[in-house]
Amino acid sequence: MQVPIKDIKISPRIRSRKVDVEDLMESFSIYGQLQPVLLNQDMELIAGFRRYKAAKKLGWESIEAKIVDVRDKKKRILIELEENQNRKNFNAEEIEKAKKLLARYDKQGFFSQLWYETVEFFQKWLNFWR
């Protein structure tokens, strides 16, 4: 659900309020907001402070948010910790795989694109039958 940014209340945070959001602003400009911020029913921000700051700096009037029923302050802190800790970055092997996949789509020409799409089709088909 879209929520007006001006309605979001910022209570004391674990993370410093001085966070770098330039990379996130660039991502928002290219891809939009991929994950909602978390708010409690009183419109207090629980998780997604960087998303909130990036949207605000971009001049957005509203932001995608999920409302969760959290009245207990301890639980709010636990959710903030959980949301920020349980992310796993790609390892070097996974990044290399992504670069190779992206390189396929940078190739120009009808036949090379047809080839890659055919290979993808058969890979999916084989994985389906395994």
ROBAVEX-670566 format. One record per residue: residue number from 1; residue in three letters; y, z, x of N, C-alpha, C, CB in turn. Coordinates in pm, whole numbers. Glycine has a CB too. Layout:
SITE;NUM;ALA;Y;Z;X;Y;Z;X;Y;Z;X;Y;Z;X $
...
***
This chain:
SITE;1;MET;-117;0;82;0;0;0;124;0;88;-1;120;-94 $
SITE;2;GLN;224;-70;47;350;-74;121;434;48;84;427;-206;91 $
SITE;3;VAL;491;111;186;572;231;167;706;208;236;500;358;225 $
SITE;4;PRO;817;243;170;946;231;238;951;320;362;1061;268;142 $
SITE;5;ILE;991;263;474;998;338;599;1092;457;586;1043;248;714 $
SITE;6;LYS;1199;440;512;1298;548;497;1240;670;426;1419;497;421 $
SITE;7;ASP;1131;653;352;1069;764;279;971;845;363;999;711;157 $
SITE;8;ILE;936;795;482;837;864;565;904;979;641;771;764;665 $
SITE;9;LYS;838;1095;631;887;1216;699;808;1234;828;875;1343;606 $
SITE;10;ILE;880;1266;934;816;1288;1063;819;1438;1093;886;1206;1177 $
SITE;11;SER;701;1497;1091;690;1639;1126;660;1649;1275;577;1711;1041 $
SITE;12;PRO;656;1770;1331;625;1782;1475;496;1708;1510;612;1930;1515 $
SITE;13;ARG;501;1637;1621;392;1550;1664;325;1604;1790;443;1409;1688 $
SITE;14;ILE;201;1567;1810;133;1595;1937;191;1503;2044;-22;1576;1923 $
SITE;15;ARG;201;1375;2009;254;1275;2101;406;1286;2106;210;1131;2059 $
SITE;16;SER;460;1267;2223;604;1270;2242;671;1165;2153;640;1246;2389 $
SITE;17;ARG;790;1197;2108;864;1101;2026;919;986;2110;978;1171;1953 $
SITE;18;LYS;919;1004;2242;966;899;2332;847;815;2376;1040;961;2456 $
SITE;19;VAL;808;722;2292;693;637;2322;740;493;2340;586;646;2211 $
SITE;20;ASP;671;420;2424;700;279;2447;633;197;2337;652;233;2590 $
SITE;21;VAL;712;120;2265;656;40;2156;683;-108;2171;712;88;2025 $
SITE;22;GLU;736;-149;2287;771;-291;2307;649;-381;2289;831;-312;2446 $
SITE;23;ASP;533;-341;2347;412;-422;2333;366;-429;2188;301;-365;2420 $
SITE;24;LEU;379;-320;2117;339;-317;1976;435;-399;1890;332;-172;1925 $
SITE;25;MET;563;-396;1923;660;-478;1850;626;-626;1866;803;-449;1900 $
SITE;26;GLU;589;-664;1988;551;-804;2013;426;-841;1931;524;-827;2164 $
SITE;27;SER;328;-750;1929;207;-773;1851;239;-785;1701;106;-658;1874 $
SITE;28;PHE;324;-697;1651;365;-703;1510;433;-837;1479;460;-586;1475 $
SITE;29;SER;515;-884;1573;586;-1011;1552;491;-1129;1547;689;-1032;1663 $
SITE;30;ILE;382;-1121;1623;287;-1231;1627;182;-1220;1517;218;-1235;1764 $
SITE;31;TYR;121;-1102;1503;5;-1085;1415;33;-1004;1290;-106;-1021;1490 $
SITE;32;GLY;145;-937;1284;173;-847;1174;107;-712;1202;122;-906;1040 $
SITE;33;GLN;116;-624;1105;58;-491;1119;-90;-498;1085;131;-386;1028 $
SITE;34;LEU;-177;-466;1179;-321;-478;1160;-384;-352;1103;-387;-512;1290 $
SITE;35;GLN;-325;-237;1131;-378;-109;1084;-268;-32;1013;-436;-26;1202 $
SITE;36;PRO;-302;32;899;-199;111;829;-171;242;900;-242;139;685 $
SITE;37;VAL;-54;298;875;-26;434;919;-91;528;816;129;462;933 $
SITE;38;LEU;-116;652;857;-172;751;764;-63;849;724;-293;826;829 $
SITE;39;LEU;-50;870;594;47;965;540;-25;1063;450;160;891;463 $
SITE;40;ASN;31;1184;438;-23;1273;336;52;1247;206;-11;1423;380 $
SITE;41;GLN;15;1317;102;73;1291;-29;222;1328;-37;-3;1368;-135 $
SITE;42;ASP;271;1404;63;414;1437;70;492;1337;155;432;1578;126 $
SITE;43;MET;427;1227;191;487;1119;271;515;1162;416;616;1072;206 $
SITE;44;GLU;441;1262;465;452;1303;605;355;1219;687;423;1455;622 $
SITE;45;LEU;405;1170;800;321;1088;887;215;1175;954;407;1016;993 $
SITE;46;ILE;90;1132;941;-21;1202;1006;-62;1127;1131;-141;1218;910 $
SITE;47;ALA;-77;997;1121;-119;915;1235;-53;778;1223;-274;901;1240 $
SITE;48;GLY;-20;722;1340;42;590;1343;188;595;1381;28;524;1210 $
SITE;49;PHE;224;695;1463;364;710;1503;418;587;1576;379;833;1590 $
SITE;50;ARG;338;530;1667;384;409;1739;404;293;1643;283;370;1850 $
SITE;51;ARG;312;278;1545;327;172;1445;455;192;1365;204;168;1350 $
SITE;52;TYR;478;316;1326;600;351;1252;724;316;1333;599;502;1215 $
SITE;53;LYS;728;360;1461;844;334;1547;865;184;1569;827;405;1681 $
SITE;54;ALA;755;110;1591;767;-34;1614;824;-104;1491;630;-95;1652 $
SITE;55;ALA;771;-70;1376;819;-131;1251;966;-97;1228;735;-83;1131 $
SITE;56;LYS;1002;26;1254;1141;70;1236;1234;-5;1331;1152;222;1259 $
SITE;57;LYS;1194;-18;1459;1276;-91;1557;1289;-239;1523;1217;-76;1697 $
SITE;58;LEU;1187;-294;1457;1192;-435;1416;1278;-454;1291;1050;-487;1391 $
SITE;59;GLY;1319;-344;1231;1404;-353;1112;1327;-372;982;1499;-465;1129 $
SITE;60;TRP;1197;-344;984;1119;-355;862;1166;-249;763;966;-339;891 $
SITE;61;GLU;1167;-285;637;1203;-189;533;1082;-113;482;1270;-260;417 $
SITE;62;SER;963;-172;496;841;-103;451;730;-126;551;799;-152;309 $
SITE;63;ILE;625;-44;537;511;-50;629;385;-25;548;526;54;745 $
SITE;64;GLU;276;-87;591;146;-66;526;100;76;559;40;-172;573 $
SITE;65;ALA;61;151;457;21;290;476;-101;323;390;137;385;443 $
SITE;66;LYS;-174;422;437;-286;478;361;-251;624;336;-425;462;437 $
SITE;67;ILE;-261;665;212;-233;803;175;-364;881;176;-162;812;35 $
SITE;68;VAL;-367;992;249;-485;1077;253;-449;1215;202;-543;1086;397 $
SITE;69;ASP;-543;1278;136;-521;1409;76;-542;1517;182;-615;1432;-46 $
SITE;70;VAL;-434;1552;251;-440;1653;356;-324;1750;333;-433;1588;500 $
SITE;71;ARG;-358;1868;289;-256;1970;268;-255;2072;383;-279;2041;134 $
SITE;72;ASP;-369;2089;446;-387;2187;552;-329;2134;683;-538;2221;569 $
SITE;73;LYS;-239;2209;744;-173;2165;868;-272;2148;983;-63;2264;910 $
SITE;74;LYS;-373;2235;989;-473;2225;1094;-550;2094;1079;-570;2345;1090 $
SITE;75;LYS;-587;2060;956;-661;1936;933;-575;1814;968;-707;1928;786 $
SITE;76;ARG;-445;1823;940;-353;1713;974;-355;1689;1125;-209;1744;927 $
SITE;77;ILE;-352;1796;1203;-355;1784;1349;-489;1727;1394;-330;1921;1416 $
SITE;78;LEU;-597;1773;1333;-730;1722;1368;-741;1572;1340;-839;1799;1292 $
SITE;79;ILE;-685;1528;1228;-688;1385;1194;-603;1305;1292;-638;1361;1049 $
SITE;80;GLU;-487;1358;1330;-403;1291;1428;-478;1276;1561;-271;1369;1450 $
SITE;81;LEU;-545;1382;1603;-625;1375;1726;-737;1273;1713;-684;1513;1760 $
SITE;82;GLU;-809;1278;1604;-923;1188;1582;-878;1041;1585;-991;1219;1448 $
SITE;83;GLU;-770;1013;1515;-722;876;1505;-677;822;1641;-606;868;1404 $
SITE;84;ASN;-626;910;1725;-575;865;1854;-676;872;1967;-457;946;1890 $
SITE;85;GLN;-782;949;1953;-878;963;2061;-996;869;2049;-927;1101;2066 $
SITE;86;ASN;-1039;838;1932;-1164;764;1916;-1144;614;1913;-1233;806;1790 $
SITE;87;ARG;-1074;567;2013;-1061;423;2035;-1125;394;2168;-911;376;2032 $
SITE;88;LYS;-1184;280;2179;-1246;244;2305;-1191;108;2347;-1401;241;2294 $
SITE;89;ASN;-1134;105;2465;-1082;-21;2517;-1197;-112;2560;-986;4;2636 $
SITE;90;PHE;-1169;-241;2563;-1268;-335;2613;-1293;-310;2760;-1222;-481;2589 $
SITE;91;ASN;-1418;-326;2803;-1446;-316;2946;-1422;-453;3010;-1594;-267;2972 $
SITE;92;ALA;-1433;-462;3142;-1403;-586;3215;-1494;-701;3170;-1420;-563;3367 $
SITE;93;GLU;-1620;-672;3146;-1714;-775;3102;-1675;-832;2965;-1857;-718;3097 $
SITE;94;GLU;-1634;-744;2875;-1594;-789;2741;-1465;-870;2745;-1576;-668;2649 $
SITE;95;ILE;-1373;-832;2831;-1249;-908;2846;-1278;-1047;2901;-1150;-834;2939 $
SITE;96;GLU;-1367;-1054;2997;-1404;-1184;3054;-1469;-1273;2949;-1500;-1165;3173 $
SITE;97;LYS;-1554;-1215;2866;-1619;-1290;2757;-1513;-1344;2660;-1721;-1201;2682 $
SITE;98;ALA;-1415;-1261;2627;-1308;-1304;2536;-1228;-1418;2596;-1215;-1186;2504 $
SITE;99;LYS;-1200;-1410;2727;-1125;-1518;2795;-1202;-1649;2788;-1096;-1480;2942 $
SITE;100;LYS;-1334;-1642;2807;-1416;-1764;2801;-1416;-1823;2660;-1560;-1733;2846 $
SITE;101;LEU;-1425;-1735;2560;-1422;-1783;2422;-1288;-1848;2390;-1449;-1667;2324 $
SITE;102;LEU;-1180;-1787;2435;-1048;-1843;2411;-1029;-1975;2484;-940;-1745;2454 $
SITE;103;ALA;-1085;-1987;2603;-1074;-2111;2680;-1138;-2227;2606;-1137;-2094;2818 $
SITE;104;ARG;-1245;-2198;2533;-1310;-2305;2454;-1212;-2370;2358;-1430;-2248;2375 $
SITE;105;TYR;-1128;-2288;2297;-1037;-2339;2195;-911;-2399;2254;-1001;-2230;2099 $
SITE;106;ASP;-891;-2380;2382;-778;-2444;2448;-809;-2587;2486;-738;-2365;2571 $
SITE;107;LYS;-935;-2622;2486;-976;-2759;2520;-925;-2854;2411;-1132;-2769;2536 $
SITE;108;GLN;-870;-2962;2457;-818;-3061;2364;-922;-3170;2339;-687;-3123;2416 $
SITE;109;GLY;-910;-3235;2230;-996;-3348;2202;-1097;-3319;2093;-1068;-3389;2326 $
SITE;110;PHE;-1123;-3419;2016;-1212;-3409;1901;-1355;-3374;1941;-1211;-3538;1823 $
SITE;111;PHE;-1409;-3442;2041;-1550;-3425;2077;-1579;-3286;2137;-1592;-3532;2175 $
SITE;112;SER;-1488;-3237;2221;-1512;-3103;2277;-1504;-2998;2168;-1410;-3071;2388 $
SITE;113;GLN;-1411;-3012;2075;-1402;-2917;1963;-1526;-2925;1876;-1275;-2945;1878 $
SITE;114;LEU;-1573;-3046;1849;-1695;-3065;1770;-1815;-3000;1840;-1721;-3215;1746 $
SITE;115;TRP;-1822;-3017;1972;-1931;-2959;2050;-1931;-2806;2037;-1919;-3000;2197 $
SITE;116;TYR;-1816;-2742;2057;-1809;-2597;2051;-1841;-2545;1911;-1671;-2549;2094 $
SITE;117;GLU;-1795;-2614;1809;-1825;-2573;1672;-1973;-2589;1640;-1741;-2654;1571 $
SITE;118;THR;-2037;-2692;1694;-2181;-2713;1674;-2260;-2602;1744;-2223;-2851;1728 $
SITE;119;VAL;-2222;-2569;1867;-2289;-2462;1940;-2275;-2330;1864;-2231;-2449;2083 $
SITE;120;GLU;-2155;-2299;1815;-2133;-2177;1738;-2220;-2173;1613;-1986;-2164;1698 $
SITE;121;PHE;-2231;-2286;1545;-2312;-2293;1424;-2457;-2257;1455;-2304;-2434;1361 $
SITE;122;PHE;-2512;-2317;1560;-2652;-2290;1593;-2672;-2148;1646;-2701;-2391;1697 $
SITE;123;GLN;-2575;-2094;1716;-2586;-1954;1760;-2592;-1861;1640;-2468;-1917;1852 $
SITE;124;LYS;-2508;-1884;1542;-2510;-1802;1420;-2641;-1820;1345;-2391;-1838;1328 $
SITE;125;TRP;-2687;-1945;1339;-2811;-1974;1267;-2930;-1904;1334;-2835;-2126;1260 $
SITE;126;LEU;-2935;-1911;1467;-3043;-1845;1541;-3037;-1693;1525;-3038;-1883;1690 $
SITE;127;ASN;-2916;-1637;1531;-2902;-1493;1514;-2942;-1449;1374;-2758;-1451;1543 $
SITE;128;PHE;-2919;-1534;1277;-2958;-1502;1139;-3108;-1488;1126;-2908;-1610;1042 $
SITE;129;TRP;-3183;-1571;1197;-3328;-1571;1184;-3400;-1475;1277;-3379;-1707;1208 $
SITE;130;ARG;-3325;-1408;1362;-3386;-1309;1454;-3413;-1180;1385;-3298;-1284;1575 $
***
